[in-house]
Amino acid sequence: MIREITKSDFESFWRTFSTVIQAQETYAFEPNMTLEQAFNLWCETPLKAYVFVENNVVLGTYYIKPNAMGPSSHICNCGYMVSNEARGKGIARLMCEHSQEKAIEFGFDAMQFNSVVSANEVAVRLWEKLGFSIIGTIPKAYKHAQLGLVDSYIMYKWLRT
């Protein structure tokens, strides 16, 4: 089930969130941010944030927000995280599909991911399967903890038919 996130949802997901950002393999977030800083960044600053819950356990979360302001506010941006134990079960796909439906409901025309780490091949393949295209490459944009400097992709999908 996907629903809007609560503070207690985020707190229960915090261990996963913290592990993901500390790994420095997928998100360009300060690796040592506090729970409060992370909650503000992921849940309060965006337009909305959601969780995927199964058997009362938060297995994933995503946010949706405008990618820019004014004349570019018709394009949204999302970020997704799935717990280690839930990876490979289609949760990221379900959340991305849900986010596209919500984007259209909120009046967005397109979705853009500003910095998909090229080494995150599972995510890149999934976004491509869901209709996103790589529209740009930012050379050496991400300091991957294991691989050093790697490229990041800008990925985009027009949502209206």
C-alpha positions in Angstrom: 0.0 0.0 0.0 1.2 3.5 -0.8 0.1 6.4 1.3 1.3 9.8 2.5 4.2 9.6 4.9 4.0 10.5 8.6 6.8 11.5 11.0 6.6 8.0 12.6 6.8 6.4 9.2 10.0 8.3 8.5 11.4 7.5 11.9 10.8 3.8 11.3 12.6 4.1 7.9 15.4 6.2 9.3 17.9 3.3 9.6 17.5 2.6 5.9 17.7 6.2 4.9 20.8 6.8 7.0 22.5 3.7 5.6 21.7 4.8 2.0 23.1 8.3 2.4 26.2 7.1 4.4 27.0 4.6 1.6 27.5 7.5 -0.8 26.6 5.4 -3.8 23.3 6.9 -5.0 22.3 10.1 -3.2 24.1 13.5 -3.1 22.9 14.2 0.4 25.2 15.1 3.4 26.0 11.6 4.7 25.9 12.7 8.4 22.6 14.6 8.4 20.4 14.1 11.4 17.0 12.5 11.3 15.4 16.0 11.7 17.4 17.4 8.7 16.5 14.3 6.6 12.8 14.6 7.6 12.8 18.2 6.5 14.6 17.5 3.2 12.6 14.4 2.3 9.1 15.1 3.8 8.6 18.7 4.6 10.3 20.6 1.7 8.8 18.7 -1.2 5.2 19.0 -2.3 4.4 15.5 -0.9 6.1 12.4 0.4 4.8 8.8 0.4 5.6 5.4 1.8 5.1 1.9 0.6 3.9 -0.1 3.6 3.5 -3.9 3.8 2.4 -5.7 7.0 2.9 -2.4 8.9 6.5 -2.2 7.8 7.8 0.8 5.7 9.7 -0.8 2.8 10.1 2.3 0.7 9.5 6.0 0.3 9.5 8.7 -2.3 8.9 12.4 -2.6 7.5 14.6 -5.3 8.2 18.3 -5.9 8.5 20.9 -8.7 11.8 20.6 -10.4 12.1 24.3 -10.8 9.9 27.4 -10.3 7.9 29.7 -12.6 7.9 28.8 -16.3 9.5 25.4 -15.5 7.2 24.5 -12.6 5.3 22.1 -14.9 8.1 19.5 -14.5 8.4 17.6 -11.3 11.2 15.8 -9.6 11.1 12.7 -7.4 13.4 10.6 -5.3 12.9 7.0 -4.2 14.4 4.7 -1.6 13.7 1.1 -0.8 15.0 -0.9 2.1 17.7 -3.5 1.5 15.4 -6.4 2.5 12.7 -5.3 0.0 15.0 -4.7 -3.0 14.1 -6.7 -6.1 10.4 -7.0 -5.2 9.1 -4.3 -7.6 8.6 -1.7 -4.9 10.6 1.0 -6.7 8.6 0.3 -9.9 5.3 0.6 -8.0 6.3 3.8 -6.4 7.5 5.3 -9.7 4.2 4.4 -11.3 2.3 5.9 -8.4 4.5 9.1 -8.5 3.7 9.5 -12.2 -0.1 9.2 -11.5 0.3 11.7 -8.6 2.3 14.1 -10.9 -0.5 14.2 -13.4 -3.0 14.8 -10.6 -0.9 17.7 -9.3 -0.8 19.2 -12.8 2.7 18.3 -13.8 3.4 17.6 -17.5 6.8 15.9 -17.2 9.1 14.3 -14.7 12.9 14.8 -14.5 15.6 13.1 -12.4 18.5 15.5 -12.1 21.2 13.2 -11.0 20.9 9.5 -11.5 24.3 8.0 -10.6 25.5 6.1 -13.7 26.9 3.2 -11.5 23.3 2.7 -10.1 22.6 0.4 -13.1 19.5 -1.2 -11.6 17.8 2.2 -11.2 18.9 3.4 -14.7 17.5 0.2 -16.3 14.2 0.5 -14.3 13.7 4.2 -15.2 14.3 3.4 -18.9 11.8 0.5 -18.7 9.3 3.0 -17.3 9.8 5.3 -20.3 12.5 7.7 -19.0 15.3 8.7 -21.4 18.8 9.8 -20.6 18.8 13.4 -22.0 22.2 14.4 -20.6 25.3 13.1 -18.9 27.2 15.1 -16.3 30.8 13.9 -16.4 32.4 13.0 -13.1 29.4 14.5 -11.2 29.3 12.1 -8.3 32.0 11.0 -5.8 31.1 7.4 -5.4 32.5 5.9 -2.2 33.7 2.8 -3.9 34.3 3.9 -7.5 35.5 7.4 -7.2 34.3 10.0 -9.7 31.5 8.7 -11.9 29.0 10.3 -14.3 25.4 11.2 -13.4 22.5 11.1 -15.9 19.7 13.6 -16.3 16.6 11.4 -17.1 13.3 12.8 -18.4 9.8 11.6 -19.3 6.9 13.5 -20.7 3.8 12.4 -18.8 0.9 13.7 -21.0 -0.4 11.8 -23.9 
